Every structure is written in structure tokens, then in C-alpha cells.
Amino acid sequence: MTGSEAAERRERILRAAVRQRLLDPEEAVLAGFVDLDGVAANVAELHRAFPASVSALHTFAAKANCLVPVLAWLREHGMGCEVASAGELAQALAAGFPPERIVFDSPAKTRGELSLALELGVAVNADSFQELERIDAVLASHASASRIGVRVNPQVGGGSIGAMSTATATSKFGIGLADEGNAERLLRAYRERPWLSWVHVHVGSQGCPLELIARGVATAVAFADRVNGELGRRQVVGIDIGGGLPVDFGSDGSGPGFDTYAAALRRHAPRLFDGEYRIATEFGRSLIAKHGFTAAYVEYTKTTGGRPIAITHAGAQVATRTVFAPEAWPLRISAHDPSGARKDGEPLAQDIAGPCCFAGDLLARAHPLPRLDPGDIVALLDTGAYYFSTPFHYNSLPEPAVHGARLDAEGNVHFRLLRPAQTLAELLDRSGR
Ligand SMILES: *Cc1c(COP(=O)(O)O)cnc(C)c1O
């Protein structure tokens, strides 16, 4: 899908949402939308990027968009699921993923969570030596069909967003391979545990250059080769290369793409493609971010200190990272009239504010957009991952509805509710009693 096609689809979805009152200035002032066909196209692109000669399980990182119908849609299109908490595991099971297509990663798995995962046959990646000992204890009492691996930290360095960089020298994730004595200690752990048969690595997410990610994967593959070489047996049978392909939040371009990433992997870790290892991947953002957006009504406008300000219904509750770390997570915003049509007019520098009661609740500062008026709609683009699916409950603002959209050959939009808006009764229910 080209950038202008994506923009055209978005506008069609927005206008249809207004017509069908999924957006309404009184009843539905904020909603999320997912272009389901766009997501399916990305999934197909991912599958095409890896050759059929390699046995690959592509999993979706549930934290990027944990809505059960979204997960089920991804499952129907051939994905597995990566989870990192008991909640995400429950969501993956509810979405119908068979346990052997679920991978459980988390640095803080409890004994109970490990027992459950191993009992179900969910794949587990241990994050530490201590976790391996807990797995020993579980396996001593019952056998498991789970594939079990260890997350290594290749310590190749970070990308441009510190919070997203997991392969730094002191990252909290995995076992640091470059630390004095660790590789030897980990080798012993594999020698003593013939069931330890995968190596897992996830270098990081948005902000990490492809070359850095590919070097991290290459380090993991070299370690797997070393384990098999020193043990004189093919104990490590699979490499889980994580996710992390960055997306382009600055334009409607699609970013580097899965084929570009596969080419970088071929350069840095050619062994990954010679068929000796099975592969698992765990992409999140790159599969869905560009195919979701958030729409909110402008409730009021004002000018303060010479700065025009639009008060909208989207703020930190649905765009938490953008509000708290605007330099790292800028979002594109488009302006629409009450019908959902793109607004034109001279760009004017406006603050686009949210409804939360703190002054920093701004989606963008001095952002050039056609002058916004009450009743207009703003769309926050590329919010399919890590935005409306991960709400922040500030000011008791309810979670908005999220709608899936499909376009037929005539360009008609068909909606399907992915998550209803949170009701006041549900909100009260979560407010203690
Ligand atoms: C978050 C995460 C992913 C997905 O990262 P994206 O940047 O969304 O592709 C994959 N694996 C692990 C272990 C993660 O923590």
C-alpha cells in the first residue's frame, strides 16, 4: 500500500465513522480505528520476507495491541503471539492461539506463571540464571512440551530512544553475553539442561537502526553455534530473533520494511537462513502502528499568550508516550471538518491539547495545522500500536471504543467493534468500594 493510498483509506474511514455516528460530538468524542486489511497486508509482507526453506514462527508482540479481536485477526492470518504477562497470556488464549504458537517472555515471571506456561506447552524464554533454576524446579515435578530458551543480551549498544534499547551494556533484559564469565556460565547451563534448545534475543524497538538489531541477532546465532559446537550435539534448534523493526512516524511512507530487514540479517547472520535453525520472530509496532489512528473532537479553542490552543478529547489517556516524551514520540496530526473531510486553509501554529488536568497534556506544541474550530476532528496518525490499546487512567477518563474497518472493492467502509467504550458503570467498578 502506498502512502497516499493509506491517507485516502484513512479519510474514507473517518467520514464513514462520522456518518455512522461512531464519532459523535456528544456520544463518542474519541475513538480508535484499525484498518484490518492494512494489517493483513503487513502480515503477508512479513511472511514473504523469510524464505520458505526456513521454518519460521512469526509471533505478534501482544503488548503492541492487546485487543483480543485484533489478536484473533492476526491469528487468522498466520501469526503466533508473544506475551509478557499473565494478562497477555490470557488474552492470547482467548484469541484462540494454540499454546505451541505462543511465546512467553518477561523478566519477572512468577513460579505460578512458569508452571502454567510449561503445563500448557507455551514456549518460554528465560531471562536470567535464577529463572532457569525455577524452571528446573517446575520440570522436576512435571514434564513439559514447551520449547525453552534463554534470552541473551548481546550488549551491542542502544538506539536513539534509551527506554526502547534493550541491548545496552547494563540493560535489565536477558543474560549479558559480554560480561566476564557469563558466556561460559551459560554454556554450562545448556550442557546441564538438554531441554534448553532455543536462544532468544530482542535488541530493541523504535529508534534502533536495522544494522544494530542485525548485529545483535548475529551475536545470538554465534552463541548458538558455540553451544552446539562445544557440546558436540545439535541441542540449540531455534533462534528467536525478537521484533523491533522501526516504523516511519514522520510520513505516510512505510519505513524500512521486512524485506530490507531480512537483507540486513542475511548480511550479518547468514547462518540464520541455511535451514539449520528454526526461527521465531516477535514483531509488534511494524505490523500494526501505521494501520491505526485515533480520532477526537475539538471541544473548545482559545488563544493564550498569543498562542492558539485547541482543546481536544485525546491526550495522555490515549497518547501517553507522546505527551510525556514528545521528542521521542512525535505523532502526525491531521485536521478535519465535522464531516471528517480534510480541512484546508493556511497552516497556523496551534497547541493541540488533551482533556487531562495537567498543563503538559499536549499532543503537539505550536503545530502547523489549518485553524481548528469547535466541532472539528483531529486524527492522531500511526497509533495502531502502543496507543489506544494501552490506556492510561488519568482523571478517570474512560477507555475509548476501538473499531476495525475494512474497505470493499467499491470503497465502502465496513466497521466491526473491536472494543466497546468503557462505561461509567465499568469505571466505577474499577474504582474500589
Ligand atoms: C516489545 C517487544 C517486542 C516487540 O517490539 P516491537 O518494537 O513492537 O516490534 C518483541 N519482543 C520482546 C521481548 C519485546 O519486549
The ligand as an ORCA input file, in Angstrom:
! r2SCAN-3c Opt
* xyz 0 1
  C       8.186     -5.243     22.896
  C       8.833     -6.490     22.484
  C       8.720     -6.938     21.175
  C       8.048     -6.130     20.087
  O       8.757     -4.971     19.780
  P       8.301     -4.050     18.559
  O       9.239     -2.917     18.598
  O       6.894     -3.636     18.811
  O       8.423     -4.871     17.313
  C       9.252     -8.171     20.858
  N       9.903     -8.913     21.799
  C      10.039     -8.504     23.066
  C      10.737     -9.376     24.033
  C       9.533     -7.282     23.457
  O       9.690     -6.861     24.712
*
